[in-house]
């Protein structure tokens, strides 16, 4: 990407988009196109096409999406599949129509089959049934990947897709009804500490294994791939290191300074038993994560205390 190129970061206020903006600015990219969902509704085809026709971005990071944890996915299935399908279809088609040089689409590792072998290799996509609590979001994200591949095959568009693992960091969603597990636990432990609660309840058994990537590392990987990768195949982004939910809870309680008991509500779903990205392909391209979980949790908690 040329330093003077116009770069559109769709979803620039979210966890991923805001990190990509910070990373681009650190690298000296100043011609950034940023529009909130109130300014341009990407689920609206006309508004999306008008944005691209007027602004003519050279590069696009498609980080805009409707996201949430198990509860949100189960509660709003129509919203999750509809909004994500529309955002992807409108943005990718407009990028083709108005000559975008390159587009990077953000998928998610949660779109791999529920019982796929571990760690998750890129070729496991579409080889089995999805996790039922997540299928609405997953089907929409798979459609986005296939859109990028289809426009590449039919029109020669340089559209690439990446599969991040579970993300966390500044600008995360800490709402207990719609957030993912890590920010939800940070909020729960913080409030338990402030309110002097003797215990904290955690969904599920605590045994599922998850991988967590600090969002600043993801942004660094995305900019790296925009500058160094031009193929059809999807690319996993992560650390390749898994921890159980109980281990995660123990780490967060330690960072927060909470010393009460942990209670596990086994009536609540666990989701996929284990989910870790195989990141050997990305490492072979010359990139790997820099921030360990303990450091990332500390930085995220410091941000949370200043902003909530």
N, C-alpha and C positions, 0 to 999 in steps of 0.2 A: 504494500500500500504506500503510495506516494504521500509525503508529509502534508502536502497541500490539498490532497483529495478530500472530497466531501463524503463524510462517513455518517450514515444514519444508524443510530442505536435505538432500535424499537424496544420499548419497555425500560427506558433509561432510569426510571425512578425505583425499580424493583431491586431485589437482592443481586441478581446477575447483571442486569443492565447498568446499574450504578457503578458496579465494580469494573465493568468494561470501560465505562467513561473515564473512571479514575486512571485505569491502566493506559488508555490511549493518550490522555493528557500527560502522563508521566513520560511517555515515549515521544512527545513532541507533536502529536496530532492536535491541531487547533480548530480545524474546519468541521466541527461536529454538528450534525442535524439532530436535534432533540425535540420531541413533541410528546406531551402528556396525552393520556387517553381522553381527557376532556377537550384537548385541542384537535386531535385526530382519532376517531374511533376506527380502529383497524378491523373491527367486525363489519364495518360498512364499506362495501366495495367502492362506491363513488368517492367517499372521503379519502380512501387509501389511494385510489388512482390519481386524484387531484393532487395529493401530496407529492407523489412521484413525478407527475407531469410538471409541476411548478418547480420543485427543488432539484430534481435530477441527481440523486445521490450516486456516487461512484461505487461505494461499498456499503453493505448492510449486515449488521449483526441483529438477527431476529431473536431477541430475548423476551419479547412480549408474550404473555401467556396467562391463562387462568390456572393458578396452582394452589395446592393445599394438601393436607395430610389425609389419613384414613377417614376421619369423621367428615371432612368437607367433601371428599370424593363420593362417599356413601350418601350424603345428604343432598347433593346437588348434581346428580349424574347428567341431566340434560344440559345444565349450564356448562359443565366441564367439557363435554364433547362438542357442543355447538360453538361456544366461543373460541375454543382452540382451533377447531376446523376452519372457522371463518377467518381468524387472524392469519393463519398459515396460508390458506388459499389466496386471500386477497393480497398479502404482502409478496408472496413468491411470484404470483402472476404479474403484479405491477413491476416487480424487479426485472422480469423478462421483458415486459412491454416497453419499459423505458431505459433499457440498455445498461443495467447495473453490471459492473465488471465482475463482481464476486459477492456472494451471499453466504453467510454462515448461519445455519439453523441449529438452535439448541433443542436437542431431544432430552432424554432422561434414561438412566439405567433401569428405572422401574418399568420400562416397556418390554424388558426381556421376559421370556416365559417364566412362570412361577417356579417350576421345578427344573430349570435349566442347570446343567453342570456348573460347578464353581471352580475357579472364578469365571465370571461371565466374559466370554470372547465375543467379538463383534459378529461372527458368523452364526451365533445362536439366535439372533433375531428371527422371529416368526417360525421357530421350530417346535413350539408347544403352546399350551393354553396359558392365558394371562392370569395374574393375581386378580381374583374377582373384586376385591375392594378398590381396585385401581384401574379397571379395564376401560372406563370411559375416557379418562385422561390418556391412557396408554394407546388406545386405538387412534385418537386424534394425533398424538405425537408420531405414531408409525406412519400415518397418512402424510404428515409433514416431511418425513424422510423420503417417502416414495414420491412426493411432489418434486423434491429437489432432484432425485435421480431421474424422474421422468422428463423434467425440463432440460436436464443435462443430455439425456439420450436423444430427445426430439429436436431441441433447439441449440444444443452445444453450450448451455449456460454453465458457468463455473460456480455451481451451488454445492456447498459441502455441509455435512451434518456431524454433530458431535454428541456423545452420550455421557454427560456428567453423572457422577455418583451423587449421593446425598450431599447437599451444600449447606453452608452456614456462614454467618459473618455479619458485618454492618448492613443495616437496612433489611434485615430478615423480618419475617412476620412472627410476632410473639403473641398473637391472638390464640387463646387456648382452644377455640372451636375450629379454627381453620389452619393452624400452623402445623409444621412438621415436628417430629419428636424432639430434636435437639433444642430449638428455641423454646418449645413448650416446657421442657424440663428446666431450662434456665429461668424462665419466669416463675415456674412452680417453686423451685428451690429459693429463689430470691424472696418471693412473697412469704414463704414459710419461715425464712430467716427473719424478715422484718416483723412478722406477726407472731414470732416465737411459737410456731406450731411444732408439736412433738413428732409428727410424721408427715410423709408425702406419699400420695398414691400414684402409681405408675401403671399405665395400661399394659395388659398382657402378662406374660410369664417372666419377661426379662431375658429370655434365652435367645431370641433372634439376633443374628449377627449382621451388622451394618458397617459400611465404610463412609467416612465423612471427609469432605474436602473443603478447606477454607476458601471462600469465594474469591479472594484476591489471587489465589493460585489458579483458579478456573479462568479468571479474566486474562491472566498472563498466558495460559495455554491457548485461549481463543485467539488472542492477537498473534501468538506464535504460529498457529495453524493458518490464519489468514495470510500470513507472509510466507509460509513454507509448504502448504499442502493443497493439492489441486485434483484430488481423485474422487471417484464416486463412493467408495467404501466409507462407512461410518467409522468414527474414531472415539474410543472410550477415553474419558478423562477421569482420573481419580488418583488415589494413593496406592491402591492395591492392598491396603491393610484394613482388617476388619476388627470390630470390637462388639461384644454383646451389649444389649440395651442396659443390662445391669451394670456392666463396666462403665458405660457412658454415664449412667446416673451417678455412679460413685465418683467419677472424675468431675462432673459438674458440681456435685455437692461439695467436693473438696475446694474447687475454685471459688465457689460462692461463700464457703466457710460455714456450711450448714452441717450440723452434727446429729440431727434427728434420725428416726427410723425410716426405712424405705418399705412401703407396702405395695405388693403387686396384685392388681385386679385381674384375675385370670378369667373373668367373664368377658373381658374385652379382647378383640382380635389381635393376633400377633402379626398378621400379614405374612409375607414371604419368609421362610425359615432362615435363609442366609442370602446375602446379596453383596458381592464384592466384584468390582470390575477387574478384568485382566487388562493391565495397562502396558503390556509388553510392546504392543505396536507403537503407542505414543512414545515410549522410551526409545524405541529404535529410530524414531524421527528426530530425537535429540532433546526431548523435554521430560521433566519429572517434577512432582510437587516438592515445595520447599518448607511448608509450614506443618509442624507436627500437631497432633490433636490437642495436647495440653496448652501449647502456645496459642493456638487458634481459639480455644475456649476462653482463655484469659482475655484476649483481645476483643472477642465478641461480648463477653460479660462487661468489660469496661465501657464498650459502646452502649450496651443496654442501659447501664446505670446513668449514663449521661443523657440519654434520649428518651427514657420512659419514666 
